[in-house]
Amino acid sequence: MRTGKPAFIRVREAAMILGISASAAYELANAWLATDGQAGLPAVRLGRSILVPRAAIDRLAAVGREDRAEPGLAG
């Protein structure tokens, strides 16, 4: 099922979405690749390109947004 968004995005695009520098995003993506997914920004290498799964970016961008109630407003 296609949503119109690509399944993978370039590291620079991921950096912009996350609000970090491109060099920091590349460092994190390379850490992910070097540690077999134990640390860093989820990424895959396709040829010479490093791509980041959009689903991982969506999850990271959503951290702290879900179930965020204002103090004193919870029932």
Backbone as a printed PyTorch tensor [residue, N CA C, xyz], in Angstrom:
tensor([[[ 0.8340, -1.1690,  0.0000],
         [ 0.0000,  0.0000,  0.0000],
         [ 0.8890,  1.2450,  0.0000]],

        [[ 0.7020,  2.1280, -0.9880],
         [ 1.5060,  3.3480, -1.0980],
         [ 0.7680,  4.5080, -0.4740]],

        [[ 1.5060,  5.3090,  0.2650],
         [ 0.9140,  6.4850,  0.8960],
         [ 1.3320,  7.7650,  0.1900]],

        [[ 2.1110,  7.6590, -0.8600],
         [ 2.5990,  8.8350, -1.5440],
         [ 3.9680,  9.2750, -1.0480]],

        [[ 4.3630,  8.8020,  0.1140],
         [ 5.6790,  9.1170,  0.6590],
         [ 6.6130,  7.9550,  0.3770]],

        [[ 7.8690,  8.2550,  0.0320],
         [ 8.8140,  7.1580, -0.2020],
         [ 9.1050,  6.4040,  1.0920]],

        [[ 9.3880,  5.1220,  0.9750],
         [ 9.6840,  4.2940,  2.1460],
         [11.0250,  4.6580,  2.7700]],

        [[11.9370,  5.1880,  1.9580],
         [13.2650,  5.5660,  2.4380],
         [13.5730,  6.9830,  1.9820]],

        [[14.3110,  7.7170,  2.8240],
         [14.7220,  9.0680,  2.4640],
         [16.2290,  9.1940,  2.6490]],

        [[16.8070, 10.1920,  2.0270],
         [18.2470, 10.4300,  2.1540],
         [18.5640, 10.9670,  3.5430]],

        [[19.7960, 10.7760,  3.9560],
         [20.2270, 11.1810,  5.2980],
         [20.0330, 12.6860,  5.4930]],

        [[20.3240, 13.4940,  4.4800],
         [20.1460, 14.9510,  4.6000],
         [18.6910, 15.3150,  4.8670]],

        [[17.7580, 14.6290,  4.2120],
         [16.3340, 14.8780,  4.4500],
         [15.9470, 14.4960,  5.8790]],

        [[16.4740, 13.3660,  6.3400],
         [16.2010, 12.9310,  7.7110],
         [16.7160, 13.9600,  8.7100]],

        [[17.8860, 14.5130,  8.4360],
         [18.4660, 15.5260,  9.3210],
         [17.5570, 16.7370,  9.4070]],

        [[17.0300, 17.1790,  8.2670],
         [16.1390, 18.3480,  8.2630],
         [14.8770, 18.0770,  9.0700]],

        [[14.3000, 16.9010,  8.9020],
         [13.0790, 16.5480,  9.6280],
         [13.3310, 16.5020, 11.1290]],

        [[14.4760, 15.9400, 11.5180],
         [14.8040, 15.7840, 12.9360],
         [15.3930, 17.0510, 13.5630]],

        [[15.7680, 18.0150, 12.7240],
         [16.3260, 19.2580, 13.2470],
         [17.7580, 19.1140, 13.7290]],

        [[18.5250, 18.2550, 13.0540],
         [19.9370, 18.0900, 13.4000],
         [20.7670, 18.3770, 12.1530]],

        [[22.0490, 18.5480, 12.3200],
         [22.9060, 18.8270, 11.1710],
         [23.0610, 17.5720, 10.3140]],

        [[23.3670, 17.7960,  9.0540],
         [23.5820, 16.6670,  8.1490],
         [24.7660, 15.8370,  8.6110]],

        [[25.8160, 16.4930,  9.1030],
         [26.9880, 15.7260,  9.5500],
         [26.6480, 14.8650, 10.7640]],

        [[25.8210, 15.3770, 11.6690],
         [25.4010, 14.5740, 12.8220],
         [24.5600, 13.3870, 12.3640]],

        [[23.6870, 13.6090, 11.3860],
         [22.8460, 12.5260, 10.8800],
         [23.6960, 11.4530, 10.1980]],

        [[24.6920, 11.8590,  9.4040],
         [25.5750, 10.8810,  8.7750],
         [26.3660, 10.1110,  9.8240]],

        [[26.8220, 10.8030, 10.8490],
         [27.5710, 10.1290, 11.9180],
         [26.6880,  9.0760, 12.6000]],

        [[25.4400,  9.4350, 12.8790],
         [24.5180,  8.5020, 13.5230],
         [24.1530,  7.3360, 12.6020]],

        [[23.9460,  7.6210, 11.3220],
         [23.6200,  6.5600, 10.3680],
         [24.7890,  5.5940, 10.2200]],

        [[25.9970,  6.1240, 10.1530],
         [27.1710,  5.2560, 10.0570],
         [27.3730,  4.4500, 11.3340]],

        [[27.0240,  5.0270, 12.4800],
         [27.0990,  4.2760, 13.7410],
         [26.1290,  3.1000, 13.7010]],

        [[24.9290,  3.3230, 13.1720],
         [23.9330,  2.2500, 13.0480],
         [24.4790,  1.1070, 12.1860]],

        [[25.0730,  1.4790, 11.0580],
         [25.6080,  0.4690, 10.1500],
         [26.7900, -0.2740, 10.7670]],

        [[27.6310,  0.4380, 11.4940],
         [28.8360, -0.1600, 12.0820],
         [28.5140, -1.0630, 13.2710]],

        [[27.4060, -0.7840, 13.9700],
         [27.0650, -1.5640, 15.1650],
         [25.9350, -2.5580, 14.9150]],

        [[25.6220, -2.8050, 13.6440],
         [24.5230, -3.7130, 13.2960],
         [23.2260, -3.3390, 13.9980]],

        [[22.9500, -2.0460, 14.0520],
         [21.6850, -1.5790, 14.5920],
         [21.6230, -1.4240, 16.0960]],

        [[22.7350, -1.4850, 16.7660],
         [22.7340, -1.3510, 18.2210],
         [22.7200,  0.1040, 18.6760]],

        [[23.1780,  1.0240, 17.8250],
         [23.2410,  2.4360, 18.1990],
         [23.1260,  3.2800, 16.9380]],

        [[22.6130,  4.4820, 17.0910],
         [22.5850,  5.4170, 15.9880],
         [21.2280,  5.5570, 15.3350]],

        [[21.2340,  6.1210, 14.1320],
         [20.0340,  6.3810, 13.3510],
         [19.8180,  5.2200, 12.3870]],

        [[18.6450,  4.5700, 12.4360],
         [18.3970,  3.4470, 11.5370],
         [18.6760,  3.8220, 10.0840]],

        [[19.4280,  2.9770,  9.3960],
         [19.8230,  3.2600,  8.0180],
         [20.1560,  1.9780,  7.2900]],

        [[20.0670,  2.0510,  5.9760],
         [20.4890,  0.9520,  5.1100],
         [21.3980,  1.5380,  4.0400]],

        [[22.2790,  0.7040,  3.5450],
         [23.1640,  1.1330,  2.4590],
         [22.6860,  0.4420,  1.1820]],

        [[22.4660,  1.2560,  0.1540],
         [22.1200,  0.7610, -1.1720],
         [23.1730,  1.2940, -2.1210]],

        [[24.0880,  0.4260, -2.5060],
         [25.2140,  0.8830, -3.3090],
         [26.0520,  1.8510, -2.4840]],

        [[26.2490,  3.0500, -3.0090],
         [27.0190,  4.0640, -2.2750],
         [26.1340,  4.9840, -1.4480]],

        [[24.8180,  4.8150, -1.5620],
         [23.8760,  5.6800, -0.8390],
         [23.5200,  5.1030,  0.5180]],

        [[23.3320,  5.9870,  1.4660],
         [22.8060,  5.6040,  2.7770],
         [21.4060,  6.1920,  2.8550]],

        [[20.4330,  5.3250,  3.1290],
         [19.0450,  5.7510,  3.2130],
         [18.4780,  5.4340,  4.5830]],

        [[17.5250,  6.2450,  5.0040],
         [16.9050,  6.1000,  6.3170],
         [15.4420,  5.7200,  6.1040]],

        [[14.9550,  4.6920,  6.7940],
         [13.5420,  4.3270,  6.6610],
         [12.6420,  5.4580,  7.1700]],

        [[11.6770,  5.8550,  6.3570],
         [10.7620,  6.9210,  6.7720],
         [10.0240,  6.5360,  8.0500]],

        [[ 9.6910,  5.2740,  8.2120],
         [ 8.9850,  4.8290,  9.4160],
         [ 9.8050,  5.1360, 10.6680]],

        [[11.1280,  4.9710, 10.5880],
         [11.9890,  5.2660, 11.7400],
         [11.9820,  6.7530, 12.0420]],

        [[11.9990,  7.5870, 11.0060],
         [11.9660,  9.0330, 11.2040],
         [10.6330,  9.4500, 11.8080]],

        [[ 9.5490,  8.8820, 11.3100],
         [ 8.2270,  9.2000, 11.8560],
         [ 8.1430,  8.8380, 13.3310]],

        [[ 8.7170,  7.6800, 13.7050],
         [ 8.7090,  7.2770, 15.1240],
         [ 9.5510,  8.2390, 15.9610]],

        [[10.7330,  8.6070, 15.4690],
         [11.6000,  9.5140, 16.2180],
         [10.9740, 10.9020, 16.3540]],

        [[10.3480, 11.3750, 15.2870],
         [ 9.7300, 12.6980, 15.3170],
         [ 8.5240, 12.7390, 16.2500]],

        [[ 7.8990, 11.5860, 16.4860],
         [ 6.7090, 11.5240, 17.3290],
         [ 7.0260, 11.3480, 18.8080]],

        [[ 8.2710, 11.0780, 19.1480],
         [ 8.6300, 10.8350, 20.5490],
         [ 8.2380, 12.0510, 21.3910]],

        [[ 7.4880, 11.7850, 22.4200],
         [ 7.0810, 12.8490, 23.3270],
         [ 5.7970, 13.5470, 22.9150]],

        [[ 5.2700, 13.2440, 21.7350],
         [ 4.0320, 13.8880, 21.2980],
         [ 2.7980, 13.1250, 21.7370]],

        [[ 2.8830, 11.8050, 21.8130],
         [ 1.7120, 11.0090, 22.1620],
         [ 1.3700, 11.1220, 23.6400]],

        [[ 0.0910, 11.1190, 23.9110],
         [-0.4190, 11.1090, 25.2870],
         [ 0.2070, 12.2060, 26.1350]],

        [[ 0.3680, 13.3580, 25.5510],
         [ 0.9560, 14.4720, 26.2930],
         [-0.1520, 15.3650, 26.8110]],

        [[-0.5460, 15.1580, 28.0210],
         [-1.6100, 15.9550, 28.6330],
         [-1.0130, 17.1260, 29.3730]],

        [[-1.7480, 18.2290, 29.3970],
         [-1.3050, 19.3760, 30.1780],
         [-1.3800, 19.0310, 31.6620]],

        [[-0.4100, 19.4890, 32.4510],
         [-0.4610, 19.2110, 33.8860],
         [-1.7640, 19.7540, 34.4920]],

        [[-2.3910, 18.9380, 35.3110],
         [-3.6060, 19.3560, 36.0020],
         [-4.8750, 19.1660, 35.1930]],

        [[-4.7640, 18.7280, 33.9430],
         [-5.9470, 18.5420, 33.1180],
         [-6.3780, 17.0910, 33.0290]],

        [[-5.5570, 16.1960, 33.5230],
         [-5.9120, 14.7760, 33.4750],
         [-7.0680, 14.5210, 34.4390]],

        [[-7.9900, 13.6450, 33.9840],
         [-9.2060, 13.3600, 34.7240],
         [-8.9470, 12.6560, 35.9690]]])
